[in-house]
Amino acid sequence: MTTPQRTLRAAFWIALLAFLAWDYAASPKVDLRFEAPLIAAGSGQATHGGHCSMPAGK
């Protein structure tokens, strides 16, 4: 592998790790009490979210 390729590869991984560190530090902490279950099918929980889950007429 040539030096320019190593430099580009190292720059990519450093940039990716820097972005992930920044995202982790800047994001609000996850509150596990209010997270939806991984599999909610048939659980009886009401759907919520985007416009497609809103009742018609609202």
N, C-alpha and C positions, 0 to 999 in steps of 0.2 A: 504494500500500500504506500502511495506517495505521500509526501508531507502535506500538500494542499488538501488531500482527501482526509487525512487525520485531523487537520486543523478545522475543516468544515464539520466533520463528525463530532469533534469535541465541542465546537461552538454550538451545534444543534443540541447536544445533551445538556450543556450548561444553561442554554436559554430555556429548554424545556423544564429543567429542575428549578430554575429561578422563577419561571411562571407558576409552577405548581406550588412553590413555597409562598409566593405572593398571594395566590388564590386562597390558599389555606389560611393565611394570616388575615386577609381582608374579608373573608366570608363570615357571616354570622354562624355561631355554633349551632349544631343540629340538636334540636330538642326531641329526643327519642319518644317522649310521651305523646307527641302529636303527629308522629310519622304514621303514614298509612301502612298497614301490614303488607308483607310481600305478596301474599296471595289473599285477596279479599273477596274472591268469587263465592257467593252464597253465604257471606258472613253476616248479612243483614245491615251492613253499614251503608249509609246514604252516599251516593256518588256526589262528588264536588269537583270543581276544577274549571275547565274552559267553558266557552259559550255553548257547546253542544250538550252539556249536561244540565243546562238551566231549563226550567219548565217553560213550555210555550206560552207566549203572551207577556213575557217580562222583558 
